[in-house]
Amino acid sequence: MHTPGIWRRSSYSGGGDGNNCVEIASRPDHVRIRDSKVPARTTLTFPPAAFITFLHALKPAHSTVTDFARLRG
């Protein structure tokens, strides 16, 4: 069975029970993303470099992308 890594919630998960966010699990060869509300559903999987490109596409032009090393814990 494939081990996804340790799932971490987004720092932007908001108040309450914090279930309105995404979670990531990173491994040396890939990064997986899932919806925290339905973790059993399909995940998105990216090679590390493609994950950084994905983050750049989501961020406003004036923001900087979070350091990938920090995401990896």
N, C-alpha and C positions, 0 to 999 in steps of 0.2 A: 504494500500500500504506500502511496506517495505521502510523505510528511510535508505539510505546507509551511512549517515554521511557526513562530509565535505570532498570533494575531494581535495587532495594536490598533486602538481606536484613534481616529483623527482628533487632533487638539481642538478642532472646531465643532465638536459634537454637541455643544450647547448645554442647556440646563436640563433639569428633570432627570430622567433615567439615562440620558445620554445615548439613546438608541437611534437617533436621527443622524447617522453619520456613516462613513465608510470605515472599513478596517483594512489594514495591509499586513501582509506576512512577507518578509523578505528572506531570500536565500542567496548564496553567492551567484547563482546562475539565473534567477528570475525573481520577480516581485508579483505577488498576487493581491487583488483587490476584491472585496466583497461588501455587500450591503449588510450593515449590522442588524437591520430589522428582519432579514431573512437569510441568515448565514448558511443555510443548507442549499440555497440556490447556486447557480453557476457563478464562477468567479472570472474576473479578467486576469490574464497572465501576460506579463511583459518581460522581455530581457531588460536588464538594468538601464542600459542606454535609452531604450524606447520608453521606459517609465519616466525618465527625466524629460524626454520630448513631450510625453503625455501631460506632465505637470505644467510645462511651459505653455501648452495649448489651453490649459484651464485657467491659468493665472491672468489677471489684468496686466496690461502692458507696463504699468508702473511698479508692479510687484517683483520681487526676486524669488526664485525657486528655493525652497528649503534645501539645505545641504543634504545630499543623499546619504552620507555617512551617518548623520543624525537619525534619519529614518530607519536605518539598519540597526540602531541601538548599539 
